Amino acid sequence: MWVYKKFSNLLSRLVALNSLVILLVILLAGFSVKDYACFLVNSEDVTGQDLVVTLNGFLWRVSIAAFVIVGLFHYFTVRKLVHPIKNLSRAAKNVMEGKAPEELTVPSSGELKELTENFNAMTSSLVSFQEKREEMLRDIAHELRTPLTNINGYLEALESGVIEGDPELFGSLLEESRRITGIVELITELNTWSNGTYFTEKPFEPLSIDTILKESLSAFRLKLDETFDLQEARIEPAMVMGNKDGLKQVFTNILQNALDYNTGTELAINTALSDHFYSITISHTGQFIDPVKKDLIFERFYRLEESRSTRVSGAGLGLAIAKSIADAHKGQISIQTDGFHHIFEIILPADRATSKN
């Protein structure tokens, strides 16, 4: 096992190969000259200066033959060793040209195995990123196309005199314009939390997480009372390090999502502080979510149903923003569902020592 590991890396293989080549040359030339000298002395009775001249000529011929034979052996062996490197080079060139290379065959061991595995993982990530980028651009175009089409249609009709302007029309145009502005603001908010600029734009500070959650619930009190007949809220006090506006945005987006797609009459909110983590669960009955695809609801612009609202609040960004904010706080957000009964869970780091009594 030790020998296998020792010679599994490329450097050790090359050193061993070169040593073997030198040894083969020495053995081939040495044994050949020895045997030929013995033959000349014993069988041909060649001695003195004639023996020296004959052996010199034979040594040259043996050396050339050994060089050719061992050189070919060395060439094909090294060629086999560097073949994965050539494949990596070609694949890297394809990536540089913007092409998606095929997955490379992974060598059995050594640095080349690790390098090839890392390269395959990198190209897979790049392809996935590119696909998500293209999908996001299509989604943005789709979200903006409808309001822009409406605005352009009204403006063209006003310009041609087909219709006349009135407060109701201008109000409709203003609503479409605000919808576009809202989508752009959501994208900006999402990028802020995703690219790490929140460290300067949204500084963190010690916060009472239970107070923020209660404030968010108060802001939705009227809508919650209209939608749910039974509400249960058990909120434990705790302190976390975070950004108040960001955390409030997480709770707002989750509650808004529960209101937009709710089909039941009960809402339960529970919290717990354990092992330096603060857990918030929000459960309700809502529209069908495929348990297999449940994690996709946190992707940008993703909608489980085509019939879902295309309003700004339902542009497919709310939960993606919530996830980005939770990630920025070194926490996580997830959903558990059987299809209709959904449980959103938000977990944030918290220090039990700083929790309030």
Sequence and secondary structure as in RCSB ss.txt:
>XXXX:A:sequence
MWVYKKFSNLLSRLVALNSLVILLVILLAGFSVKDYACFLVNSEDVTGQDLVVTLNGFLWRVSIAAFVIVGLFHY
FTVRKLVHPIKNLSRAAKNVMEGKAPEELTVPSSGELKELTENFNAMTSSLVSFQEKREEMLRDIAHELRTPLTN
INGYLEALESGVIEGDPELFGSLLEESRRITGIVELITELNTWSNGTYFTEKPFEPLSIDTILKESLSAFRLKLD
ETFDLQEARIEPAMVMGNKDGLKQVFTNILQNALDYNTGTELAINTALSDHFYSITISHTGQFIDPVKKDLIFER
FYRLEESRSTRVSGAGLGLAIAKSIADAHKGQISIQTDGFHHIFEIILPADRATSKN
>XXXX:A:secstr
 HHHHHTSSHHHHHHHHHHHHHHHHHHHHHHHHHHHHHHHHHTS   HHHHHHHHHHHHHHHHHHHHHHHHHHHH
HHHHHHHHHHHHHHHHHHHHHTT         SSSHHHHHHHHHHHHHHHHHHHHHHHHHHHHHHHHHHHHHHHH
HHHHHHHHHHTSS   HHHHHHHHHHHHHHHHHHHHHHHHHHHHTTTHHHHS  EEEEHHHHHHHHHHHTHHHHH
HH SEEEEE    EEEE HHHHHHHHHHHHHHHHHTEEEEEEEEEEEEETTEEEEEEEEEES   GGGGGGGGST
T  SSTTS  SGGGSS HHHHHHHHHHHTT EEEEEESSSEEEEEEEEE  GGG   
